[in-house]
Amino acid sequence: KHVGAQTVLDWTSANTPLPLFAFWDFAVGPGKAVGGLVLFGKEQGVLAGRLADLILHGAQPSTLAPITAKNGRYLYSQNELKRWKLEVPTFIRYQSDFIN
């Protein structure tokens, strides 16, 4: 049986005695992870599209190296920070995005 990511996040958030941290943007938010240095699915999709375009224009897949995001970005859920009584350190706060 397949259990979707949202179901896992909901259950884990509701049952954990510790705050959750994540490395994907979709896992951050109310009732999910507090946040962290995350990768963004959209950026990964754009990079995958570039590889597909190369292949569609004749490149041999065996000659292509994987392409991955070079850097993540700090993303935090204000709701989850408040829930867990956490504060983002000042030197990270100024580099961060906050949601909700």
Residue pairs with C-beta under 8 A, 6 or more apart in sequence:
5 26
5 27
9 20
9 27
9 31
9 32
9 33
10 31
10 32
12 20
13 20
13 31
13 32
13 33
14 31
19 33
19 34
19 80
19 83
19 84
19 86
20 27
20 32
20 33
20 34
20 80
21 33
21 34
21 35
21 36
22 28
22 32
22 33
22 34
22 35
22 36
22 38
23 36
23 37
23 38
23 39
23 72
24 38
24 39
24 40
24 41
25 38
25 39
25 40
25 41
25 75
26 41
27 33
27 38
28 34
28 35
28 36
28 38
28 75
28 76
28 77
28 80
28 99
29 77
29 79
29 80
29 99
29 100
30 77
30 79
30 80
30 100
31 79
32 77
32 80
33 77
33 80
34 76
34 77
34 80
34 81
34 84
34 86
35 74
35 75
35 76
35 77
35 80
35 81
35 96
36 74
36 75
36 76
37 72
37 73
37 74
38 72
38 73
38 74
38 75
39 69
39 72
40 69
40 72
40 73
43 69
44 68
44 69
47 67
47 68
47 69
48 67
50 67
51 64
51 67
54 64
55 61
55 64
73 95
73 96
73 97
74 88
74 92
74 95
74 96
74 97
75 96
75 97
75 98
75 99
76 88
76 96
76 97
76 98
76 99
77 98
77 99
77 100
78 98
78 99
78 100
79 100
80 86
81 87
81 88
88 96
